[in-house]
Amino acid sequence: MAEKKVLKKKKKHWYSILATKDFNNVELGETLAFEDSALMGRQITANLSVLTNDIKTQNVKLSFKVNKVDNGKAYTEVIGYKMVPAFIKRIVRTQRSKLDDSFKIKTQDGVKIILKPVIVTRNKTNKKILTSLRKSSRNSFQKLFEKLKYEDFVKDLIYHKTQKDMKHSLKKVYPVSAFEIKIMKKL
């Protein structure tokens, strides 16, 4: 006779997913998993206004990735920053030029990221000025990332310090009405 195989069922456990220390380890959500190692690498997206309790930041979504699990709690790191497309459409008006750019850059601690900034000028401009704005922004980012570590850059990005500094430096080339970082991804 054939032997009956007895399958032992594993029980799933609930894990709390916590944000980074910058957000005081706010709980992002809960998830089920069989074991701790199954959580490693999971990604979750959260609105920045929920994390900071500031309604002005509702146009930004942050992506987190689980990098450590301890005592039923999953700790994360920020791997992405994304502006809501409706916000970008709202800041671009008629009779203004919009400049999109995309490039890879490396931070001081060796983390590679993709940046996609958006620059909006106050008036319609010709391609020569837009090219000089693009080159100037890339050079400014290059100088900035030689000094900054990834965690410090994310903190400055969330609190809008990077955008303000870049807008101020680009005003020397041509009047800029808005400078935003549309997408930031960690590679």
N, C-alpha and C positions, 0 to 999 in steps of 0.2 A: 504494500500500500504506500501511497505517496504521503510524505510527511507534510503536515500543515505548517506553513511559515507564520510565525507570530511577528507581526509588525509592531514595533514600539513607537507610539506617536510622540512626537516632540511637541512641547507646548511653547507657543509664542509668548513673548514678554513685551510689555509696553516700555518704551524709552522716550524720555523727554529730549527734544532737540533744543539746545541753547545757542543764543547768538554769541558773538565775541565779547571780550571784556570791555570794548569800547561802548557797547550798549548795555553794560551791567548784567551780562548773561541773561537777558530777557528770553523767556521761553518762546520759541518760534512755532512749536507744535509738538505733536506726539506721533510716534510710529510704532508699528509692530515688527518684531524680528525674532528669529529662532535663537540667535546668539550675537554677541558683540561684533564679531568680525563681519557679519552680514550688513552692518550699518556703515562700515567704512566706505567712503566715496559717494554716499548718497547726497543728492543735492536738493535744496529747498529754496524757494524764492519768497521774499517778503517785501512789503511796501515800506519805504523808509519812514513815512509818517507814523506808522504803527510802532516802530522801534524807538523813535525819538519823541513821540507825542507832540509833534509839530506839524500842523496841517499844511504849512507852506512847502513841505517836502514830499507831498503826495504824488509828485510827478516822477519820482525815482523808485526803481525796483532794484533790490540787492539780491544777488545769488550767493548762497552759502553752501559749503561742502563740509561734510563730517570728516574730521581728521583725528578724533580721539573719543573713546568711549570709556566711561568710568562710573561704576555704581548706578547703572540705569540712566545715566545722563550722557548725551552725545554732544560733544563740543565741536564747534564749527570754525571756519575761517571764511573771509569774504573772497569770492573768486570772480564776481561780476558786478557791474554797475550799469544800469540801463535807464535812459530817459523814456518816458511815455511818448509815443509819436504825436499824440494830440498836442502836447505841450510845445513841441518843436514847430508844429504847424501854426500855433498861436503866436509865437514870437517872430515868425517871418511874415512881414507885411508887404504890400505892394510898394513899388519904387525903392526896393532894397535888394541888395545882393546877398545870397546865401552861399557859403563856402563849406563844403564837406571835405574831410580829409580822413585818411586811414593809414596807420603805420604801426610797426612793431618797435618796441623799445625795451631796454633792459635797465632795471633799477640797480642801485648801489650794491644790494645784497644778492644780485644775480638772478632775480625773478624776471622772466620775460612776460610782457603784457602787450595786448593790442589796444590801441587808443583810436577812437573815432570822434574827433572834435567837430563842432559846428560853429562857424563864425558868421554873424549877421552884421552887415555894415549899415550905416545910417542912410546912405543914398545908393543909387545904382552906380556901380563902378565898372571900369574896364578890366580886361583880363590881366593886364600887367600889374595892376594894384592887387588883384586877388592872388596872383602868383607870389608877389612879395609878402603878402599876409601869410600865405601858406608856409613859405620858407622861414619867415620870422617865427611863426608858432612852432615849427619843428625844431629850430635852433634853441628856442626858449625851453622847450620840453627836454631837449638833450642836456642842457645845462642844469635843469632842475633835477633830472634823474641821476646825474652824477653825484648829487649830494644826498638824495632821499632814499630811505629804505621803503620796501613795499608797504609795510604797516602804516608808516607815517604818511605815505602818499594817499592811501585809502582814507585815513582820518581827515587829511586836508581836502580830499575830494568830497567827502560826505558833508563837511562843514563849509563847503564852497570857497575855501581859501585859494585853492589852485586856480579856479575859474576867475576869481577877482584879480589875482596877480597877472594872469595871462591877458585878461582884457586890458588891464592898465599898461602892460608892455606893448600890446598891439595898437593902442591908441596913438603911439608915436609914429606908426606907419600910416594909418588911416583911421578916421573916427569909426569905432565899433560900437554897435548898440547892444550886442549880446555875444557872449562866448560861453558855450556849454559843451560838456563832454557827453556825447550821445551814448557811447558804449565804451566800457572798459572790461576786458576779459583777461584773466590770468591764464597763461599757457602752461 
